[in-house]
Amino acid sequence: MSDIYLTSFKTFFKIGLFTLGGGYAMIPLIEKEVVDNHKWMTREELLDVIAIAQSCPGVFAINLSTFVGYKLRNTRGAICTSLGTALPSFIIILLIAMFFRQFQDNHVVAAVFRGIRPAVVALIAVPTFNMARKAGIGWANCWIPILGALAIWAFGVSPIAIIVIAGVFGWLYGKFIAPTEQ
């Protein structure tokens, strides 16, 4: 196995092993490893990959690692990074399932999980705000995600409809109001 495959697998295994809170909580670790430590991508490229991974069906963390791996070494790179991300969670869930009955009524374990919740919220909130800032979401246009969240919560609008509507308006805005040169 080539060194890049092993390195990418170990990198994403470590990210998958030490991240609580799912894909969004992984973003700072992925950014540090992929952009700063290994220099496999620029911050702008990673932001584009994050946007693509969010718009694809499936688990965000796997989508993100798959796209990074594919950028590195096509299909084999995608397989290495995806396995590296998924394997720690699979092993941990398997171990929890094997021993769950012994711990399900343990007050200490329940207290630990209650204590982890605020940290997980912070781990998800910080990269969300950082991504929003890097993507150009500021006070002038922060109403867009707020309006989308309110439409889902208050009026029961389908999240898929919100995504499609936002995509159409984003495309129209980019095409006619503020076109960018490529």
C-alpha positions in Angstrom: 0.0 0.0 0.0 1.3 3.4 -1.0 2.3 5.8 1.8 -0.4 8.3 0.9 -3.1 5.7 1.3 -1.8 4.6 4.7 -1.3 8.2 5.8 -4.8 9.2 4.8 -6.4 6.1 6.4 -4.5 6.8 9.7 -5.3 10.5 9.6 -9.1 9.9 9.1 -9.1 7.0 11.6 -7.7 9.4 14.2 -10.2 12.0 13.3 -13.0 9.4 13.5 -11.7 8.1 16.8 -11.3 11.3 18.7 -14.4 13.3 17.5 -17.6 13.4 19.4 -20.7 14.9 17.9 -20.6 13.7 14.3 -19.5 15.3 11.0 -19.8 18.9 11.9 -17.7 18.4 15.0 -15.0 16.9 12.8 -14.6 20.0 10.6 -12.0 21.7 12.7 -9.9 18.5 13.0 -10.2 17.8 9.3 -9.2 21.3 8.5 -6.2 21.1 10.8 -5.1 17.8 9.3 -5.9 18.3 5.6 -5.1 21.9 5.3 -2.5 22.8 7.9 -0.6 19.5 8.7 -0.6 17.6 5.4 -1.4 20.5 3.0 -3.6 18.2 0.8 -6.0 21.1 0.1 -6.4 24.8 0.6 -9.0 26.2 2.9 -11.0 27.3 -0.1 -10.9 23.8 -1.6 -12.0 22.3 1.7 -14.9 24.8 2.0 -16.0 23.7 -1.4 -15.8 20.1 -0.5 -17.8 20.8 2.7 -20.5 22.5 0.7 -20.7 19.5 -1.7 -20.6 17.0 1.1 -23.5 18.8 2.8 -25.6 18.7 -0.3 -25.2 14.9 -0.9 -27.4 12.3 0.7 -25.8 10.2 3.4 -23.7 10.7 6.4 -21.9 14.1 6.3 -18.7 12.8 7.9 -18.4 9.9 5.4 -19.3 12.2 2.5 -16.6 14.7 3.6 -13.9 12.1 4.0 -14.9 10.5 0.7 -14.5 13.7 -1.2 -11.2 14.5 0.4 -9.9 11.1 -0.3 -11.1 11.2 -3.9 -9.3 14.6 -4.4 -6.1 12.9 -3.0 -6.1 9.7 -5.0 -9.4 9.1 -6.8 -11.4 6.0 -5.8 -8.7 4.2 -3.8 -8.1 7.4 -1.8 -11.8 7.8 -1.2 -12.0 4.2 0.1 -9.1 4.7 2.5 -10.4 7.9 4.0 -14.0 6.6 4.2 -12.9 3.5 6.0 -10.7 5.5 8.2 -13.6 7.7 9.2 -16.2 5.0 9.6 -14.2 2.2 11.3 -13.7 3.8 14.8 -17.4 4.5 15.1 -18.3 1.0 14.0 -15.9 -0.5 16.5 -17.1 1.7 19.3 -20.8 1.1 18.6 -20.1 -2.7 18.3 -18.4 -2.6 21.8 -21.2 -0.6 23.3 -23.8 -2.9 21.9 -21.9 -5.9 23.3 -21.8 -4.4 26.8 -24.9 -2.1 26.9 -27.0 -4.2 29.2 -24.3 -3.9 31.9 -24.2 -0.1 31.8 -27.7 1.0 30.7 -28.9 1.8 34.2 -25.5 3.0 35.5 -26.0 6.6 36.9 -22.3 7.5 36.4 -22.5 6.6 32.7 -25.7 8.6 32.3 -24.1 11.6 34.0 -21.1 11.4 31.7 -23.3 11.5 28.6 -25.3 14.4 30.1 -22.0 16.3 30.7 -20.8 15.6 27.1 -23.9 17.2 25.5 -22.9 20.9 26.0 -19.4 20.2 24.7 -20.9 18.5 21.6 -23.2 21.5 21.0 -20.1 23.8 21.1 -18.1 21.5 18.8 -20.9 21.8 16.3 -21.6 25.5 16.7 -18.0 26.8 16.4 -17.3 25.3 12.9 -20.8 26.3 11.8 -20.1 29.9 12.6 -16.6 29.7 11.1 -17.9 28.2 7.9 -20.7 30.8 7.7 -18.1 33.6 8.1 -15.8 32.0 5.4 -18.7 31.6 3.1 -19.6 35.2 3.3 -22.6 35.0 5.6 -22.7 38.1 7.7 -25.2 40.4 9.3 -26.5 41.5 5.9 -27.5 38.0 4.8 -27.8 36.0 8.1 -31.6 36.2 7.7 -31.5 33.5 5.1 -30.6 30.5 7.3 -32.7 32.0 10.1 -35.7 32.2 7.8 -35.1 28.7 6.6 -34.9 27.3 10.1 -38.1 29.2 11.1 -40.0 27.9 8.0 -39.1 24.4 8.9 -39.8 24.7 12.6 -42.9 27.0 12.6 -44.6 26.1 9.4 -43.5 22.5 8.8 -41.9 23.3 5.5 -39.8 20.3 4.2 -36.1 20.8 4.6 -35.7 19.5 1.1 -37.9 22.3 -0.2 -35.8 24.8 1.7 -32.6 23.4 0.2 -34.1 23.4 -3.3 -35.4 27.0 -3.0 -32.1 28.2 -1.5 -30.2 26.5 -4.3 -32.4 28.1 -7.0 -32.1 31.6 -5.5 -28.4 31.1 -4.9 -27.9 30.2 -8.5 -30.1 33.1 -9.7 -28.1 35.5 -7.5 -24.8 34.2 -8.7 -25.9 34.1 -12.3 -27.6 37.5 -12.6 -27.0 39.8 -9.6 -23.4 39.1 -8.6 -21.8 36.9 -11.2 -18.3 35.7 -10.5 -15.6 35.2 -13.1 -14.2 31.7 -13.5 
